[in-house]
């Protein structure tokens, strides 16, 4: 039985050399990166391919050799793969759910706590040699999060982890999701407009789909409190970035914590890099060492499960 596995862009996951993909199959071929024109030549004879946020559109899938039976997306989101085209070609698509839930939730809470203390401004003041926060009264906002309200747009594995931490911090939680649950102590399920109007922190935890693209646009931002913060650890295109930048520059909302951006990496002249009310990180939520080792373990489960006739984590 053909068990050739091709890892198309291992460098995105294995930037420090800590991951050994040979565990996937005795016939594993690993490429650090794959350009569009290299894709088809590299998958000839492969039974399974592993990608990480690499575009796999319909026109490309249509040209796949018949040997390819599995695409394993090495992440939770699979919007980069044309699922319908894969199904038409008889190719199974799997993803890696929940491997980074705790680490991404910790990133969201890191933003929440740092924004609440205007930590990014304090650090920049020290970089400039400005020590007035030490020699005078503190010159930046510094507020408690207990008693405040966090609004979660989407509440799957990661959102649930954020909810648990928020409740432990004494916060109130509002949730907007496609299938609402039952309210409980300090947790309410509400419509999107209510969440935007009442939240002190709006945190995004939904997949990127045609329906959720730019779910936070200029109109949505207008409904938020001027003292509120936006946190995004999900997908950059959930937010209309130009509308967000304009709102931040105008002081329409208090600030943003962004681990994801519409274009990654952002252009060198993107204002988000230098704005005092923004914390910007390089899509690092899933990149912890332990998280990536867990990722590799579940990729192995996906690949071996498929080869053994018991596929897991199928999304197609």
Order of alpha helices (4+ residues) and beta strands (2+ residues): beta-beta-alpha-beta-alpha-beta-alpha-beta-alpha-alpha-alpha-beta-alpha-beta-beta-alpha-beta-alpha-beta-alpha-beta-beta-alpha
